[in-house]
Protein backbone atom coordinates (compact mmCIF):
# COMPACT_ATOMS: atom_id res chain seq x y z
CA UNK A 1 0.00 0.00 0.00
CA UNK A 2 1.43 3.34 -1.00
CA UNK A 3 1.45 6.51 1.06
CA UNK A 4 -1.15 8.02 -1.26
CA UNK A 5 -3.49 5.10 -0.51
CA UNK A 6 -3.06 5.60 3.26
CA UNK A 7 -3.75 9.30 2.85
CA UNK A 8 -6.92 8.55 0.87
CA UNK A 9 -8.06 6.07 3.53
CA UNK A 10 -7.56 8.64 6.30
CA UNK A 11 -9.37 11.29 4.26
CA UNK A 12 -12.37 8.99 3.75
CA UNK A 13 -12.48 8.09 7.46
CA UNK A 14 -12.46 11.75 8.46
CA UNK A 15 -15.46 12.50 6.26
CA UNK A 16 -17.60 9.66 7.63
CA UNK A 17 -20.40 10.86 9.90
CA UNK A 18 -21.73 7.68 11.54
CA UNK A 19 -19.38 7.84 14.52
CA UNK A 20 -19.85 11.57 15.01
CA UNK A 21 -23.54 11.15 15.80
CA UNK A 22 -22.79 8.62 18.55
CA UNK A 23 -20.16 10.92 20.02
CA UNK A 24 -22.61 13.83 20.03
CA UNK A 25 -25.24 11.72 21.83
CA UNK A 26 -22.62 10.63 24.34
CA UNK A 27 -21.64 14.21 25.09
CA UNK A 28 -25.30 15.22 25.40
CA UNK A 29 -26.01 12.38 27.85
CA UNK A 30 -22.93 13.29 29.89
CA UNK A 31 -24.00 16.94 30.12
CA UNK A 32 -27.52 15.95 31.19
CA UNK A 33 -26.11 13.61 33.86
CA UNK A 34 -23.82 16.34 35.21
CA UNK A 35 -26.69 18.86 35.34
CA UNK A 36 -28.91 16.32 37.13
CA UNK A 37 -26.18 15.51 39.67
CA UNK A 38 -25.48 19.19 40.37
CA UNK A 39 -29.21 19.90 40.64
CA UNK A 40 -29.69 17.04 43.09
CA UNK A 41 -26.76 18.25 45.18
CA UNK A 42 -27.91 21.86 45.24
CA UNK A 43 -31.67 21.38 45.63
CA UNK A 44 -31.71 17.95 47.31
CA UNK A 45 -32.50 18.98 50.86
CA UNK A 46 -34.94 21.70 49.79
CA UNK A 47 -36.88 19.26 47.61
CA UNK A 48 -36.90 16.66 50.37
CA UNK A 49 -38.30 19.20 52.82
CA UNK A 50 -40.89 20.35 50.28
CA UNK A 51 -42.14 16.83 49.52
CA UNK A 52 -42.17 15.87 53.21
CA UNK A 53 -44.31 18.91 53.99
CA UNK A 54 -46.55 18.18 51.02
CA UNK A 55 -47.12 14.59 52.08
CA UNK A 56 -47.91 15.76 55.62
CA UNK A 57 -50.64 18.03 54.28
CA UNK A 58 -52.25 15.19 52.35
PyMOL Python script that loads the backbone (N, CA, C, O; Angstrom):
from pymol import cmd

cmd.read_pdbstr("""\
ATOM      1  N   UNK A   1       0.847  -1.170   0.000  1.00  0.00           N
ATOM      2  CA  UNK A   1       0.000   0.000   0.000  1.00  0.00           C
ATOM      3  C   UNK A   1       0.896   1.237   0.000  1.00  0.00           C
ATOM      4  O   UNK A   1       1.825   1.339   0.801  1.00  0.00           O
ATOM      5  N   UNK A   2       0.620   2.140  -0.872  1.00  0.00           N
ATOM      6  CA  UNK A   2       1.431   3.340  -0.997  1.00  0.00           C
ATOM      7  C   UNK A   2       0.949   4.423  -0.032  1.00  0.00           C
ATOM      8  O   UNK A   2      -0.155   4.357   0.508  1.00  0.00           O
ATOM      9  N   UNK A   3       1.796   5.401   0.161  1.00  0.00           N
ATOM     10  CA  UNK A   3       1.452   6.508   1.059  1.00  0.00           C
ATOM     11  C   UNK A   3       0.185   7.219   0.585  1.00  0.00           C
ATOM     12  O   UNK A   3      -0.637   7.637   1.399  1.00  0.00           O
ATOM     13  N   UNK A   4       0.032   7.352  -0.709  1.00  0.00           N
ATOM     14  CA  UNK A   4      -1.147   8.016  -1.258  1.00  0.00           C
ATOM     15  C   UNK A   4      -2.413   7.245  -0.885  1.00  0.00           C
ATOM     16  O   UNK A   4      -3.445   7.853  -0.600  1.00  0.00           O
ATOM     17  N   UNK A   5      -2.342   5.915  -0.885  1.00  0.00           N
ATOM     18  CA  UNK A   5      -3.495   5.102  -0.510  1.00  0.00           C
ATOM     19  C   UNK A   5      -3.845   5.286   0.973  1.00  0.00           C
ATOM     20  O   UNK A   5      -5.020   5.373   1.329  1.00  0.00           O
ATOM     21  N   UNK A   6      -2.822   5.345   1.833  1.00  0.00           N
ATOM     22  CA  UNK A   6      -3.058   5.597   3.255  1.00  0.00           C
ATOM     23  C   UNK A   6      -3.695   6.968   3.466  1.00  0.00           C
ATOM     24  O   UNK A   6      -4.612   7.120   4.272  1.00  0.00           O
ATOM     25  N   UNK A   7      -3.204   7.947   2.743  1.00  0.00           N
ATOM     26  CA  UNK A   7      -3.746   9.295   2.853  1.00  0.00           C
ATOM     27  C   UNK A   7      -5.210   9.316   2.424  1.00  0.00           C
ATOM     28  O   UNK A   7      -6.039   9.960   3.067  1.00  0.00           O
ATOM     29  N   UNK A   8      -5.523   8.615   1.345  1.00  0.00           N
ATOM     30  CA  UNK A   8      -6.916   8.550   0.873  1.00  0.00           C
ATOM     31  C   UNK A   8      -7.799   7.839   1.891  1.00  0.00           C
ATOM     32  O   UNK A   8      -8.940   8.247   2.108  1.00  0.00           O
ATOM     33  N   UNK A   9      -7.295   6.791   2.511  1.00  0.00           N
ATOM     34  CA  UNK A   9      -8.055   6.069   3.527  1.00  0.00           C
ATOM     35  C   UNK A   9      -8.358   6.964   4.731  1.00  0.00           C
ATOM     36  O   UNK A   9      -9.478   6.961   5.242  1.00  0.00           O
ATOM     37  N   UNK A  10      -7.369   7.720   5.178  1.00  0.00           N
ATOM     38  CA  UNK A  10      -7.564   8.640   6.298  1.00  0.00           C
ATOM     39  C   UNK A  10      -8.555   9.726   5.922  1.00  0.00           C
ATOM     40  O   UNK A  10      -9.407  10.094   6.730  1.00  0.00           O
ATOM     41  N   UNK A  11      -8.455  10.235   4.723  1.00  0.00           N
ATOM     42  CA  UNK A  11      -9.375  11.286   4.261  1.00  0.00           C
ATOM     43  C   UNK A  11     -10.813  10.782   4.248  1.00  0.00           C
ATOM     44  O   UNK A  11     -11.723  11.503   4.657  1.00  0.00           O
ATOM     45  N   UNK A  12     -11.025   9.573   3.790  1.00  0.00           N
ATOM     46  CA  UNK A  12     -12.374   8.992   3.749  1.00  0.00           C
ATOM     47  C   UNK A  12     -12.906   8.801   5.166  1.00  0.00           C
ATOM     48  O   UNK A  12     -14.071   9.092   5.436  1.00  0.00           O
ATOM     49  N   UNK A  13     -12.055   8.311   6.075  1.00  0.00           N
ATOM     50  CA  UNK A  13     -12.483   8.085   7.455  1.00  0.00           C
ATOM     51  C   UNK A  13     -12.857   9.396   8.151  1.00  0.00           C
ATOM     52  O   UNK A  13     -13.778   9.422   8.968  1.00  0.00           O
ATOM     53  N   UNK A  14     -12.160  10.465   7.838  1.00  0.00           N
ATOM     54  CA  UNK A  14     -12.463  11.750   8.465  1.00  0.00           C
ATOM     55  C   UNK A  14     -13.779  12.339   7.971  1.00  0.00           C
ATOM     56  O   UNK A  14     -14.391  13.146   8.670  1.00  0.00           O
ATOM     57  N   UNK A  15     -14.217  11.955   6.797  1.00  0.00           N
ATOM     58  CA  UNK A  15     -15.461  12.499   6.260  1.00  0.00           C
ATOM     59  C   UNK A  15     -16.676  11.650   6.593  1.00  0.00           C
ATOM     60  O   UNK A  15     -17.802  12.038   6.279  1.00  0.00           O
ATOM     61  N   UNK A  16     -16.469  10.486   7.229  1.00  0.00           N
ATOM     62  CA  UNK A  16     -17.599   9.658   7.633  1.00  0.00           C
ATOM     63  C   UNK A  16     -18.313  10.328   8.795  1.00  0.00           C
ATOM     64  O   UNK A  16     -17.676  10.977   9.624  1.00  0.00           O
ATOM     65  N   UNK A  17     -19.627  10.177   8.863  1.00  0.00           N
ATOM     66  CA  UNK A  17     -20.395  10.856   9.903  1.00  0.00           C
ATOM     67  C   UNK A  17     -21.097   9.899  10.866  1.00  0.00           C
ATOM     68  O   UNK A  17     -21.730  10.363  11.814  1.00  0.00           O
ATOM     69  N   UNK A  18     -21.011   8.600  10.664  1.00  0.00           N
ATOM     70  CA  UNK A  18     -21.726   7.682  11.541  1.00  0.00           C
ATOM     71  C   UNK A  18     -21.226   7.771  12.981  1.00  0.00           C
ATOM     72  O   UNK A  18     -22.033   7.819  13.909  1.00  0.00           O
ATOM     73  N   UNK A  19     -19.943   7.794  13.173  1.00  0.00           N
ATOM     74  CA  UNK A  19     -19.384   7.845  14.522  1.00  0.00           C
ATOM     75  C   UNK A  19     -19.580   9.187  15.199  1.00  0.00           C
ATOM     76  O   UNK A  19     -19.645   9.256  16.426  1.00  0.00           O
ATOM     77  N   UNK A  20     -19.674  10.241  14.431  1.00  0.00           N
ATOM     78  CA  UNK A  20     -19.850  11.570  15.011  1.00  0.00           C
ATOM     79  C   UNK A  20     -21.183  11.674  15.719  1.00  0.00           C
ATOM     80  O   UNK A  20     -21.267  12.308  16.771  1.00  0.00           O
ATOM     81  N   UNK A  21     -22.222  11.075  15.179  1.00  0.00           N
ATOM     82  CA  UNK A  21     -23.540  11.150  15.803  1.00  0.00           C
ATOM     83  C   UNK A  21     -23.518  10.474  17.169  1.00  0.00           C
ATOM     84  O   UNK A  21     -24.080  11.001  18.129  1.00  0.00           O
ATOM     85  N   UNK A  22     -22.876   9.315  17.265  1.00  0.00           N
ATOM     86  CA  UNK A  22     -22.792   8.620  18.546  1.00  0.00           C
ATOM     87  C   UNK A  22     -22.005   9.446  19.561  1.00  0.00           C
ATOM     88  O   UNK A  22     -22.364   9.489  20.738  1.00  0.00           O
ATOM     89  N   UNK A  23     -20.955  10.090  19.120  1.00  0.00           N
ATOM     90  CA  UNK A  23     -20.165  10.923  20.022  1.00  0.00           C
ATOM     91  C   UNK A  23     -20.989  12.107  20.517  1.00  0.00           C
ATOM     92  O   UNK A  23     -20.912  12.473  21.689  1.00  0.00           O
ATOM     93  N   UNK A  24     -21.767  12.697  19.635  1.00  0.00           N
ATOM     94  CA  UNK A  24     -22.614  13.832  20.030  1.00  0.00           C
ATOM     95  C   UNK A  24     -23.657  13.398  21.054  1.00  0.00           C
ATOM     96  O   UNK A  24     -23.907  14.114  22.024  1.00  0.00           O
ATOM     97  N   UNK A  25     -24.267  12.232  20.849  1.00  0.00           N
ATOM     98  CA  UNK A  25     -25.236  11.724  21.827  1.00  0.00           C
ATOM     99  C   UNK A  25     -24.557  11.430  23.157  1.00  0.00           C
ATOM    100  O   UNK A  25     -25.133  11.682  24.215  1.00  0.00           O
ATOM    101  N   UNK A  26     -23.358  10.906  23.117  1.00  0.00           N
ATOM    102  CA  UNK A  26     -22.623  10.626  24.340  1.00  0.00           C
ATOM    103  C   UNK A  26     -22.324  11.885  25.125  1.00  0.00           C
ATOM    104  O   UNK A  26     -22.465  11.911  26.347  1.00  0.00           O
ATOM    105  N   UNK A  27     -21.914  12.926  24.427  1.00  0.00           N
ATOM    106  CA  UNK A  27     -21.641  14.211  25.092  1.00  0.00           C
ATOM    107  C   UNK A  27     -22.925  14.787  25.668  1.00  0.00           C
ATOM    108  O   UNK A  27     -22.922  15.311  26.782  1.00  0.00           O
ATOM    109  N   UNK A  28     -24.015  14.699  24.928  1.00  0.00           N
ATOM    110  CA  UNK A  28     -25.298  15.216  25.401  1.00  0.00           C
ATOM    111  C   UNK A  28     -25.754  14.479  26.658  1.00  0.00           C
ATOM    112  O   UNK A  28     -26.221  15.111  27.605  1.00  0.00           O
ATOM    113  N   UNK A  29     -25.626  13.160  26.679  1.00  0.00           N
ATOM    114  CA  UNK A  29     -26.012  12.378  27.852  1.00  0.00           C
ATOM    115  C   UNK A  29     -25.129  12.727  29.045  1.00  0.00           C
ATOM    116  O   UNK A  29     -25.615  12.818  30.172  1.00  0.00           O
ATOM    117  N   UNK A  30     -23.840  12.922  28.805  1.00  0.00           N
ATOM    118  CA  UNK A  30     -22.926  13.286  29.888  1.00  0.00           C
ATOM    119  C   UNK A  30     -23.286  14.648  30.480  1.00  0.00           C
ATOM    120  O   UNK A  30     -23.260  14.819  31.698  1.00  0.00           O
ATOM    121  N   UNK A  31     -23.617  15.606  29.636  1.00  0.00           N
ATOM    122  CA  UNK A  31     -23.996  16.943  30.119  1.00  0.00           C
ATOM    123  C   UNK A  31     -25.279  16.867  30.929  1.00  0.00           C
ATOM    124  O   UNK A  31     -25.384  17.501  31.979  1.00  0.00           O
ATOM    125  N   UNK A  32     -26.261  16.100  30.457  1.00  0.00           N
ATOM    126  CA  UNK A  32     -27.524  15.954  31.188  1.00  0.00           C
ATOM    127  C   UNK A  32     -27.279  15.291  32.547  1.00  0.00           C
ATOM    128  O   UNK A  32     -27.874  15.695  33.546  1.00  0.00           O
ATOM    129  N   UNK A  33     -26.417  14.286  32.591  1.00  0.00           N
ATOM    130  CA  UNK A  33     -26.113  13.615  33.856  1.00  0.00           C
ATOM    131  C   UNK A  33     -25.425  14.560  34.832  1.00  0.00           C
ATOM    132  O   UNK A  33     -25.724  14.541  36.026  1.00  0.00           O
ATOM    133  N   UNK A  34     -24.511  15.384  34.337  1.00  0.00           N
ATOM    134  CA  UNK A  34     -23.820  16.344  35.208  1.00  0.00           C
ATOM    135  C   UNK A  34     -24.800  17.368  35.753  1.00  0.00           C
ATOM    136  O   UNK A  34     -24.754  17.702  36.937  1.00  0.00           O
ATOM    137  N   UNK A  35     -25.689  17.873  34.897  1.00  0.00           N
ATOM    138  CA  UNK A  35     -26.690  18.858  35.339  1.00  0.00           C
ATOM    139  C   UNK A  35     -27.621  18.234  36.380  1.00  0.00           C
ATOM    140  O   UNK A  35     -27.965  18.883  37.368  1.00  0.00           O
ATOM    141  N   UNK A  36     -28.028  16.985  36.168  1.00  0.00           N
ATOM    142  CA  UNK A  36     -28.912  16.315  37.129  1.00  0.00           C
ATOM    143  C   UNK A  36     -28.203  16.105  38.469  1.00  0.00           C
ATOM    144  O   UNK A  36     -28.809  16.287  39.525  1.00  0.00           O
ATOM    145  N   UNK A  37     -26.933  15.727  38.430  1.00  0.00           N
ATOM    146  CA  UNK A  37     -26.183  15.514  39.673  1.00  0.00           C
ATOM    147  C   UNK A  37     -25.995  16.827  40.427  1.00  0.00           C
ATOM    148  O   UNK A  37     -26.157  16.871  41.647  1.00  0.00           O
ATOM    149  N   UNK A  38     -25.657  17.883  39.717  1.00  0.00           N
ATOM    150  CA  UNK A  38     -25.484  19.190  40.366  1.00  0.00           C
ATOM    151  C   UNK A  38     -26.816  19.677  40.927  1.00  0.00           C
ATOM    152  O   UNK A  38     -26.867  20.210  42.036  1.00  0.00           O
ATOM    153  N   UNK A  39     -27.887  19.496  40.168  1.00  0.00           N
ATOM    154  CA  UNK A  39     -29.215  19.897  40.643  1.00  0.00           C
ATOM    155  C   UNK A  39     -29.632  19.135  41.884  1.00  0.00           C
ATOM    156  O   UNK A  39     -30.205  19.712  42.809  1.00  0.00           O
ATOM    157  N   UNK A  40     -29.348  17.844  41.911  1.00  0.00           N
ATOM    158  CA  UNK A  40     -29.686  17.041  43.093  1.00  0.00           C
ATOM    159  C   UNK A  40     -28.866  17.476  44.295  1.00  0.00           C
ATOM    160  O   UNK A  40     -29.370  17.499  45.418  1.00  0.00           O
ATOM    161  N   UNK A  41     -27.611  17.819  44.066  1.00  0.00           N
ATOM    162  CA  UNK A  41     -26.762  18.248  45.176  1.00  0.00           C
ATOM    163  C   UNK A  41     -27.193  19.606  45.714  1.00  0.00           C
ATOM    164  O   UNK A  41     -27.188  19.831  46.924  1.00  0.00           O
ATOM    165  N   UNK A  42     -27.562  20.501  44.820  1.00  0.00           N
ATOM    166  CA  UNK A  42     -27.914  21.862  45.238  1.00  0.00           C
ATOM    167  C   UNK A  42     -29.312  21.914  45.838  1.00  0.00           C
ATOM    168  O   UNK A  42     -29.512  22.540  46.879  1.00  0.00           O
ATOM    169  N   UNK A  43     -30.280  21.268  45.203  1.00  0.00           N
ATOM    170  CA  UNK A  43     -31.670  21.379  45.632  1.00  0.00           C
ATOM    171  C   UNK A  43     -32.174  20.148  46.379  1.00  0.00           C
ATOM    172  O   UNK A  43     -33.367  20.053  46.671  1.00  0.00           O
ATOM    173  N   UNK A  44     -31.289  19.208  46.693  1.00  0.00           N
ATOM    174  CA  UNK A  44     -31.710  17.947  47.306  1.00  0.00           C
ATOM    175  C   UNK A  44     -32.448  18.117  48.618  1.00  0.00           C
ATOM    176  O   UNK A  44     -33.550  17.592  48.779  1.00  0.00           O
ATOM    177  N   UNK A  45     -31.863  18.837  49.554  1.00  0.00           N
ATOM    178  CA  UNK A  45     -32.505  18.978  50.862  1.00  0.00           C
ATOM    179  C   UNK A  45     -33.762  19.841  50.775  1.00  0.00           C
ATOM    180  O   UNK A  45     -34.735  19.580  51.482  1.00  0.00           O
ATOM    181  N   UNK A  46     -33.757  20.849  49.934  1.00  0.00           N
ATOM    182  CA  UNK A  46     -34.938  21.699  49.786  1.00  0.00           C
ATOM    183  C   UNK A  46     -36.099  20.910  49.182  1.00  0.00           C
ATOM    184  O   UNK A  46     -37.243  21.063  49.610  1.00  0.00           O
ATOM    185  N   UNK A  47     -35.813  20.076  48.199  1.00  0.00           N
ATOM    186  CA  UNK A  47     -36.875  19.262  47.611  1.00  0.00           C
ATOM    187  C   UNK A  47     -37.383  18.220  48.598  1.00  0.00           C
ATOM    188  O   UNK A  47     -38.583  17.951  48.655  1.00  0.00           O
ATOM    189  N   UNK A  48     -36.485  17.635  49.370  1.00  0.00           N
ATOM    190  CA  UNK A  48     -36.897  16.656  50.371  1.00  0.00           C
ATOM    191  C   UNK A  48     -37.818  17.297  51.397  1.00  0.00           C
ATOM    192  O   UNK A  48     -38.841  16.717  51.762  1.00  0.00           O
ATOM    193  N   UNK A  49     -37.468  18.476  51.859  1.00  0.00           N
ATOM    194  CA  UNK A  49     -38.302  19.197  52.818  1.00  0.00           C
ATOM    195  C   UNK A  49     -39.654  19.547  52.210  1.00  0.00           C
ATOM    196  O   UNK A  49     -40.685  19.422  52.871  1.00  0.00           O
ATOM    197  N   UNK A  50     -39.654  19.980  50.965  1.00  0.00           N
ATOM    198  CA  UNK A  50     -40.895  20.349  50.280  1.00  0.00           C
ATOM    199  C   UNK A  50     -41.830  19.148  50.166  1.00  0.00           C
ATOM    200  O   UNK A  50     -43.014  19.247  50.487  1.00  0.00           O
ATOM    201  N   UNK A  51     -41.291  17.997  49.702  1.00  0.00           N
ATOM    202  CA  UNK A  51     -42.142  16.827  49.522  1.00  0.00           C
ATOM    203  C   UNK A  51     -42.578  16.232  50.857  1.00  0.00           C
ATOM    204  O   UNK A  51     -43.669  15.668  50.944  1.00  0.00           O
ATOM    205  N   UNK A  52     -41.769  16.340  51.880  1.00  0.00           N
ATOM    206  CA  UNK A  52     -42.165  15.871  53.214  1.00  0.00           C
ATOM    207  C   UNK A  52     -43.323  16.723  53.744  1.00  0.00           C
ATOM    208  O   UNK A  52     -44.285  16.193  54.300  1.00  0.00           O
ATOM    209  N   UNK A  53     -43.225  18.021  53.573  1.00  0.00           N
ATOM    210  CA  UNK A  53     -44.308  18.908  53.994  1.00  0.00           C
ATOM    211  C   UNK A  53     -45.569  18.686  53.184  1.00  0.00           C
ATOM    212  O   UNK A  53     -46.678  18.754  53.714  1.00  0.00           O
ATOM    213  N   UNK A  54     -45.398  18.421  51.894  1.00  0.00           N
ATOM    214  CA  UNK A  54     -46.554  18.184  51.020  1.00  0.00           C
ATOM    215  C   UNK A  54     -47.253  16.892  51.401  1.00  0.00           C
ATOM    216  O   UNK A  54     -48.483  16.834  51.423  1.00  0.00           O
ATOM    217  N   UNK A  55     -46.484  15.857  51.700  1.00  0.00           N
ATOM    218  CA  UNK A  55     -47.123  14.591  52.084  1.00  0.00           C
ATOM    219  C   UNK A  55     -47.794  14.702  53.459  1.00  0.00           C
ATOM    220  O   UNK A  55     -48.777  14.009  53.724  1.00  0.00           O
ATOM    221  N   UNK A  56     -47.274  15.560  54.326  1.00  0.00           N
ATOM    222  CA  UNK A  56     -47.908  15.764  55.624  1.00  0.00           C
ATOM    223  C   UNK A  56     -49.245  16.468  55.495  1.00  0.00           C
ATOM    224  O   UNK A  56     -50.151  16.244  56.298  1.00  0.00           O
ATOM    225  N   UNK A  57     -49.370  17.316  54.486  1.00  0.00           N
ATOM    226  CA  UNK A  57     -50.643  18.031  54.281  1.00  0.00           C
ATOM    227  C   UNK A  57     -51.715  17.153  53.643  1.00  0.00           C
ATOM    228  O   UNK A  57     -52.909  17.432  53.754  1.00  0.00           O
ATOM    229  N   UNK A  58     -51.274  16.090  52.975  1.00  0.00           N
ATOM    230  CA  UNK A  58     -52.251  15.186  52.353  1.00  0.00           C
ATOM    231  C   UNK A  58     -52.793  14.254  53.392  1.00  0.00           C
ATOM    232  O   UNK A  58     -53.632  13.407  53.084  1.00  0.00           O
TER     233      UNK A  58
END
""", "prot")
cmd.dss("prot")
cmd.show_as("cartoon", "prot")
cmd.util.cbc("prot")
cmd.orient("prot")
